[in-house]
């Protein structure tokens, strides 16, 4: 809250911070009722406040983002109408689609580094809701009305400010799930047409891409509540075409009973696990590199990331949404053990390849079916 106290928030129609409205996960888009469907953007959630000469960019966790995106802060001062509060997503678009890695690089403590990245990989803002228009709080207005307000508000804006596409046609939204994935989007949001803006509430529905992969279980981390007794997460690996095993992510959503059972089940695989382990060098670095299972980085916030190696014998099937480079973007969900699979068969080439889709086509869809 200190950052907010240093600002003159009286110029804003709504005083920050404001908790963003959230979405609950569903397996498929709702069939009944009336909804507005929008692509789900893979970036940094941001609420932008514009009042007089003041601009403030707030993150999902209620923190200031302005210093990390100076190019957007400047553009919002002229590109957004006075007296507006807009909810949206900060993204970095490339010819290959959205680049979340480049976005993460912006959260750097050095202003000079941030300024350099802002010039080399400028960010864009995709607006998808209006909280205030012309100095008036519109959060109590229905979603359909707020969408109309947003379209009028952004009618004359230009890139890097964009209006998200929207459709009322469920079949078209279902098509977006596959078509837009190649642009780096990771799902579709369904918003009740009559719904108000409810800060902090899961008042929307999101359907994300989901697929499965067979992965090597190469190690694990202990759970913070039970060192030596409860498994916290399994470390997953996939082989590349040269036979090198890469760390691709973790699966960690287990009940306490399952965590205890896993500790017993995997105990025998810990014996002499490092003797021929492909990540042996990683275990001997004491967390000196961020690309290794036990590595520290500025994102880990001092968490204990030490790990226990296992002999390369177990394979499990996991569900994941999409890849970020050569790793799972989010924690994968454990499905089952695959006793019928050899670890060497767990390769990158099993993963579904998404056809690239130009972001211009996504942005171009913003004017459709209003």
C-alpha positions, 0 to 999 in steps of 0.5 A: 500500500505504500506505493499508493500512499505516495500517489495523488489518487484523487484524480482517478475516478476509482482509487487504486488498488482494485482487485481484478475480477477472476475466473473459475476453470471449466472443462468446456464453454457453457452451453446455456445462458447468454455469454460474451466470449473472449480469448484468454491472453497469456500475459500480465494482468493489469488495471490501468488508471488514467486521471488528469496527468496521472497514470497508474498501472496495477498488477493482479496482486495489487502492486505497481507495474509502471516502472517495468513498462515505461513505454506503456506508462507514457502511451497511456497518458495520451492513448487512454481517455481521461477519467478511465479505468481499464482492465486488461493484459500486458503482452509482448507480441512477436512474429512467433506469437506472445512471448511470456519469457520476454515479459518476465525479463521486464521484472528486473531491478535495474531501470537501465535494463528495463529501459533497454528491453522496452526499446528492444521488445516493446509491450502492448496492452489488450483491453477487455473490460471497463471499470470507469468511463469519463470519470464515472464508475461503471462496475455495477453496469452489466457486462454487455453494457461495459463492453459497449462502453469499452468499444466507444472508449477505444474507438480511436486508439491505436497500437500498442493499445488493443481491444480484445476480440469478442463474440456471442457465438459459442461455436466461434469461441470453441473454434478460437480454442484451437485457432488462436493457440498458435498465437500464444493464447491459452484459452477462452473466457466466458463472461455472463452478459448481465454480470457486473464487475465483481472485484476478487470474485470468480465471476467468469468462466475460463476454458484452457487448452489441456493435453497429456504427456508421458514424462520421466520422474527424475526426482522430487522435492520434499513438502514443507510440512513433512521433510523426509515424510511427505513428497511435495512435487515430482520433477518431470523430464523429457528426452530430446532427439539427441538423448539428453533428458531435460527438466520440463516442470513439476506435478504437485497437486497431491493430497497429504495421504498421497504425499505420504504414500509417494515417499514410501513408494519412491524410497527404493529409487533413491538408493544410488540414484546419483551414480548414473543420473543425467542430472548429476551435475545439477545436484552438485552445483548447490543451486547455482543455476536457474535452469536446474531443478534445484536452482534459485532465481529471482522468481523463487523468492528464496524458496527451498528448491533442493531436490532428491534424485531418483533412478530413471525408472518411473514414467507418469502421465500428466495433463498440461495446458501448454509449453513455454519454450521447452518447459511446461508453462504451469505445473502439470497435473498427475494422471497415472503411472505408466508402467507400460512405458520406458523412460527413453520413450518419453520424448519431446516429439510426442507433444502436439505442435501448434500451428503458428497464428498471426497475432494481427488476425487475433487483433483484427477479430476485435471488431467482429460481432459487437 
